């Protein structure tokens, strides 16, 4: 690997899209177009570990493990341990469809947070969104289990146009004991774009601002939803070199900055105890597909 000269770079949040594989397809929503036939990409465990270490060295406070479904990656738990060991806080964005017993133990770590998406109080509606029968029952049961275990959980409800359904889902989550739940708009990216070409106008306007995402092939993008705006690969150069490059400055500048714009789902992290949320203009990161 060749490392270019590094320049000072500000990074607070890094999202790691560690796999394209997911048990669900979310045919009308998934920004990453993930599914059961997706791969774990070309990044090795060593590549991910090096990227985590570099993020910590750059001053990042939080990282997010996302996919696809991140718990399907064979090195998932070890990556969390690596990140926590460097002093980073970790957020896992999971569909909560299937959670192994050892993963529950990982989620209970004080520096680990959990996030998921819930689509409807009606099982058939939720399952239609995810493309998998039984996903509502499984995800709802695991939300209940996370609450029972006292795990810090954030739930996003995506509003695709049926506002009343979204509000009912929000109310149900609150009734179950989820204190951090909100409704987010659906961005026209990936499956939600309906075949249209991706556009920076679909983004919340905060992408690339003290945050970045590394995709499963090592590409560095301004965020997961802005995956079509990339500026090099951590398989070729250091993360700092990518973020200090002219190309990164170019793609970041191409994103319309809109004051007061609604953040991307689930709400643009880091959020729980740092900077970002529906009423904050700080750096953000989007949600699971």
Secondary structure, DSSP 4 states (H G I P E B T S, - for coil): ---PPP-----SEEEEE--SB-S---TTT-TT--BTT----S--HHHHHHHHHHHHHTT--EEEEESS-GGGSTTHHHHHHHHHHTT-EEEEE---SS--HHHHHHHTSTTEEEEEE---SSHHHHHHHHTSTTHHHHHHHHHHHHHHTT--EEEEEEESS-HHHHHHHHHHHHHTT--EEEEEEPPSSGGGGTTPPP-GGGS-S-TTSSEEEE-TTSEEESSSTTTT-EEEETTTS-HHHHHTSHHHHHHHHTS---TTPPPPSB--SS-TTSS-STT--S---B---
